[in-house]
Amino acid sequence: MERDLHDGDRMSAAPALAGAHHVAPRPVFCITAHAYRSRRVADDACMGRFTIAGETVDVGREPDWVGAALPEDREWRIEWTKFYFGLDLAHAYAETGASRYLDAWQRLVATYLRQVAPGEGVDDTSDVAARRVQNWLYAWQAFAAAPGYDGLSDDLEVELLESIGAQLAFI
């Protein structure tokens, strides 16, 4: 079923959800999925703890994506905002069925969407935004393929679809 996501010149996800309980991305092959299957990374992400380039930072369960005290290395922040950890969360969810992994991913994505407008993140360039969107889609499809998945929360589904559209326009 084709869905028109355009509302005039503004992208809107509302038509995509009309008459449908939940949507999910079409399956695409993730060439890096095998590299993001760490239960430790997933458990840490649930707690708001992230290790990048050997440096661990605890930003809390609902991070301040703009003002958190992070390492001086700008590559640390760039890597963090690409959301690779979402693949670890999705894999842990598929293996265990534990809702905390899906809940953590939804919470992290939602806090990012509500704090950072497309193209306005610290060090946000089109390649960083593209990788983030790609990783959101990879993780989302992995969650959707797992047994017991009932969909994202309705609010997040709409926000995520709208943000992806806006980020693609930025890219």
N, C-alpha and C positions, 0 to 999 in steps of 0.2 A: 504494500500500500504506500503510495507516494504521499509525502507530507510537505506542505508548503510552510517553510519556516520564516517567510518574510512578512513583515507587517509594515507596508510602505517601504521606506528606506531603512527602517530599523529592524534588526534581527530579533525575532521573538520565538521562544520555545513553546508558548502556550498552545498554538495549533498542533504541535507534534504530540501533545499530551491529551488533546481533546478526544474523548472516546476510547482512549487507551489507558490501561492501568499503569503500565511502566514501559519505558523504552530502554534499549541497550544498544551499544554500538555493534555494527556488523563485525563479525570475526575477521581479524587480520593477523598475519603471522608476525610474531615478535621474535626477531632474531636474537635478542639479548635475554630472553626470559630465563634461560638456564643459569645466568649469572646473578639473578635476583631471587633467590629462594632461601634466604637466610631467616630462620626462625628468630635468631637473636636480633637481627635488624627489625623484624616485625614487632617483636616484644618491646624493644626499645622505642619504636615509633608510637606504640600504644601509650607509652609513658611520657612521650614528648622529648625523647633523648635521641640524638642523632650523631653518628660518627662518620666523619668525612675526612679523608686523607690522614687518618690516624688521630684526629682530634675530636673528642666527644663533647657535646654541648647539650645541656638540659634546658630546653626552652618552654617546658610545660606542655600540658595536654592541649591547650589552645594557644598556640604561639603568637607572638607579636611578629608578624612577617616583615614588618618595616623597621621596627625599632629594637628588636631583640639584641642583647649583648652577644655578639658573635665574634669569632676569631678575626684578626686583622686581615687575613688572607681573603681577598674578594672572591677568589675561586671557590672558597668554602660556601659562601652565601649563594653563589650561582648554582653550584651543584645541589645544594639543599632545595632550591626553588624549582629544580627540574623534576622533583617528585619520583625519583627512581625507587625510593622506599615503598611506593605504592605497589610495585610488583611483588616485593617481599610480603607485604600485607595480604595481597590477593592469593599468593601461593599458600601462606599459612592458613588462610580461611578455607581454601579448597582442600587442604590436607586435614584440617581439624573440624571444620564446620563451626568454629567458635566465632560468635557474632562480634566479639570485641575487635577483631581485625577489620571487619567491614565498618564497624562503628568508628574506629580510629581513622580509617581512610576518609570516611564521610566527614568527620569532624575536622580533619586537617585540610581537606579540600574546601570545605565550607568556610573555615576561618580565612583561608587564603583569598577566596573569592570575595569575601566581605571586606577585606582590608586592602587589597591591591587591585587597582584597575588595570586592564590590559595595557602593557607598555609603560606602566608607571612604577614598576617595582625597581628597587635598587639594582643597578646593573642589568636591567631587563632589556635585552636586545631581541631581535626577531628570531635568532637561532635558539636562544634560551626559551623564549615563549613557545616556539615550535616543538622543542623537546618536551616541555612541560605538558602541552596538549597531547602530544603523542603518548607520553607515559600515563596521563589520565585515561586515555582511550584504551591503552593496553591493560591497565589495571582494571578498569571498569568491565571490559569484556571478560577478563579472567574471573572476576567476581561473578558476573552473570552466567558463566559456564559452570560454576561450582554447584554441587547438589545443595538444595535448601535455600538458594538465593531467591529472595522475594522482591528484589528491586531496591533502588535507592529511595530514600525518603522523597516524597513528592516535591517538597521545597527545594531540596538539593538538585533533583533531576532538572527542574526548570532553570535554576541558577546556573548549573553546569552547562546545559545546552546553550543558554544565552551567553555565558562567558566564552565558551569555545567559539561561538560565532564572532564575538567581539575580538577575541585573540587572533582568530584567523584573519580578520580584517586588518589588525595591527601587523601581522606577519607579512 
